[in-house]
Amino acid sequence: MNKYPSVNRMTDDQRIGIVRDIFATITGRYDFLNRLLSGRRDVAWRKRTVSEMNFFNTHRFLDVATGTGDLALDCARTYPEVQVSGIDFVPEMVSFGQGKVSAEQLKDRVDLQVGDGTDIKHANNSFDVSAIAFGIRNIPDKEKALSEMMRVVVPGGQVMVLELTTPEPGFWRSTYSFYLSGLLPKLTRLFTKNSVAYNYLADSIMNFPTRREFLELMTAVGLKEGRAIPLTFGVCTLYIGIK
Ligand SMILES: C[S@@+](CC[C@H](N)C(=O)[O-])C[C@H]1O[C@@H](n2cnc3c(N)ncnc32)[C@H](O)[C@@H]1O
């Protein structure tokens, strides 16, 4: 397997290609590795995201970069009246997610399709909420993705971003960077042939905008009332903005 260049040295197209490649090859192990590497915190973080959702008009939710559909499924389980759509640009992830939807007999309310978060094929104002969980980090043009997510929600609707972040300097930050650069590559080598993918993961987390910068980006695309909710000592952040 080729060594990927570091995130800040690759072109946007190179980065998009690498992201597609990574998720197409780790699909079958993705859920397991998520639970393992986050100590099951990823499940709690998605639940928290779903608990902040407000359905008041269309009763529809769009999950961008849905992957294997975890956030989409969580939302459908929590809000039985809501119709859920999910898009992801890696067909392997989408078909794995569709399998989970069928297994839970939620095909009538959860529709997962191949689609790009920077070019969403849904009409303006068609959802109450759009969200992206652990996906925006992988999208070089974050502004475009946020604008698209905003376009498809109704006025007053929510745009939510759940993403891993770097804690403020101090004990937790040191512990976390030790985990990311020391422990995580060793762990992933045990469980996946594509451990290089997880070097990219560590790299992309450390290169993500700070909380303040990301809130500024949300304001720049026109989202109002932006707030950031730190989760688990700031390892993860839930951002919410209103259209
Ligand atoms: C870390 S996974 C997160 C999956 C899921 N949201 C979750 O909570 O587990 C990131 C996903 O983003 C997808 N992705 C990255 N860039 C994308 C884009 N421009 N449009 C759609 N999906 C994208 C990848 O294919 C991958 O499935």
The ligand as an SDF file (V2000), in Angstrom:
LIG
                    3D

 27 29  0  0  0  0  0  0  0  0999 V2000
  -15.8830    8.5960    8.9190 C   0  0  0  0  0  0  0  0  0  0  0  0
  -17.1880    8.1790    7.7950 S   0  0  0  0  0  0  0  0  0  0  0  0
  -18.6130    8.6830    8.7120 C   0  0  0  0  0  0  0  0  0  0  0  0
  -19.8350    7.8790    8.4060 C   0  0  0  0  0  0  0  0  0  0  0  0
  -21.0560    8.1140    9.2540 C   0  0  0  0  0  0  0  0  0  0  0  0
  -21.5760    9.4490    9.1020 N   0  0  0  0  0  0  0  0  0  0  0  0
  -20.8300    7.7900   10.7020 C   0  0  0  0  0  0  0  0  0  0  0  0
  -21.2630    8.5570   11.5700 O   0  0  0  0  0  0  0  0  0  0  0  0
  -20.2480    6.7460   11.0010 O   0  0  0  0  0  0  0  0  0  0  0  0
  -17.0180    9.4270    6.5870 C   0  0  0  0  0  0  0  0  0  0  0  0
  -17.8590    9.2090    5.3690 C   0  0  0  0  0  0  0  0  0  0  0  0
  -17.8380   10.4030    4.5900 O   0  0  0  0  0  0  0  0  0  0  0  0
  -18.0020   10.0210    3.2550 C   0  0  0  0  0  0  0  0  0  0  0  0
  -17.6810   11.1840    2.4090 N   0  0  0  0  0  0  0  0  0  0  0  0
  -16.5230   11.8770    2.3560 C   0  0  0  0  0  0  0  0  0  0  0  0
  -16.6170   12.8950    1.4820 N   0  0  0  0  0  0  0  0  0  0  0  0
  -17.8890   12.8730    0.9820 C   0  0  0  0  0  0  0  0  0  0  0  0
  -18.6070   13.6820    0.0660 C   0  0  0  0  0  0  0  0  0  0  0  0
  -18.0460   14.7410   -0.5490 N   0  0  0  0  0  0  0  0  0  0  0  0
  -19.8930   13.3800   -0.1880 N   0  0  0  0  0  0  0  0  0  0  0  0
  -20.4820   12.3170    0.4060 C   0  0  0  0  0  0  0  0  0  0  0  0
  -19.8590   11.5090    1.2770 N   0  0  0  0  0  0  0  0  0  0  0  0
  -18.5690   11.7770    1.5740 C   0  0  0  0  0  0  0  0  0  0  0  0
  -17.0980    8.8170    3.1240 C   0  0  0  0  0  0  0  0  0  0  0  0
  -17.3960    8.0430    1.9880 O   0  0  0  0  0  0  0  0  0  0  0  0
  -17.3800    8.1010    4.4500 C   0  0  0  0  0  0  0  0  0  0  0  0
  -18.3820    7.1320    4.3090 O   0  0  0  0  0  0  0  0  0  0  0  0
  1  2  1  0
  2  3  1  0
  2 10  1  0
  3  4  1  0
  4  5  1  0
  5  6  1  0
  5  7  1  0
  7  8  2  0
  7  9  1  0
 10 11  1  0
 11 12  1  0
 11 26  1  0
 12 13  1  0
 13 14  1  0
 13 24  1  0
 14 15  1  0
 14 23  1  0
 15 16  2  0
 16 17  1  0
 17 18  1  0
 17 23  2  0
 18 19  1  0
 18 20  2  0
 20 21  1  0
 21 22  2  0
 22 23  1  0
 24 25  1  0
 24 26  1  0
 26 27  1  0
M  CHG  2   2   1   9  -1
M  END
$$$$
